[in-house]
Amino acid sequence: MTPEEALEAAQDAGRTGRLDWTPHAYEQARKRNIKKLDARAALASATHAVYQPENDRWRIEGGQDLEGDDLTVVVVFEGLLVIITFF
């Protein structure tokens, strides 16, 4: 997957809501007061994707939550499913 393909897939998941959260993501979201719609907005508005080969994850960057705050989302693509975790 290229960075462009990863970005497009993440943006699509944000727009459509076709994603799943890991338990770690739920925990981090609760700690940071991130709602599901914030994560979706950040994915849909993201501007680039950076591959992390050490853990086979993608950092989806440049997006903003519903309040306009920057929010980076780390994702793993498994077929059509996007698993989200926050760092």
N, C-alpha and C positions, 0 to 999 in steps of 0.2 A: 504494500500500500504506500502510495506517495503522500507527502504532506498535503498536497492539494486534495487528494481523495479522502484523506482522514478529516480534513477540515470540512469538506462537503458532507461527509457522512455524519459528523458531529452536529453541523448546522441543521441537517435534516432531522436528526433525532431530537434536537431542541424544538424545532417547529412542530413535529408530529407527536412528541412525547413517547416515542418508541425507545424506551431505555429502562434500565433496571439499576437499582442502587445496591451496593454491597453493604453489609452491616457496618463496616468501617465508615462508609460514606454517611450513613444515617447518624452515626455518633459524631462525626466531624461537623455535619450540618447543624445538628442540635447545638453543639458548642459554639458555633459561629453564627447562629440564628439565620441559617440559609434555608429557604423554603424550596420546594420542588419547582415552583414557577421561577424562582431566581436562577436556579441551575439551568432550566430550559432557556430562559432569556439569555444567559451568558453563553450557552452553546450556540444558540441561533445567531447571536451577534458577534461571535468570535471572528478574529481576523487572521489567525494562523495556528498551525499545529506543529509541534516539535516532538519528534520521536525520541523515546528514552530506551535505547537498546538494552541497558542493564537490567530492566525489568519488563520489557516488551509492552510499554505503556505509551500513551500520547498525552502531552500537555496541550490542552486547548486554551489558547491565550487570546487576549484582546477583547474578550466579551465583557458585558456589563449586566449586573442583576437588574431587577425591576426599579431600583432606586437610582440607577446610574453609576453604582460603584463597580470598580473592576473586580472580576471574579475569574480566577483560573481554575479549570476543571481538568482532572486527570482521568482518562478513560482507557478502557480496554475494549477492543472490538472482538466480539465472538459471534460470527455470522452477522445477522442483522441486528443483534442485540448490543447495546452499549452499556457497559458496567461502569458506574461512576464512583470515584473516590476523590476526596478533597485533601489537599496538602497545604 
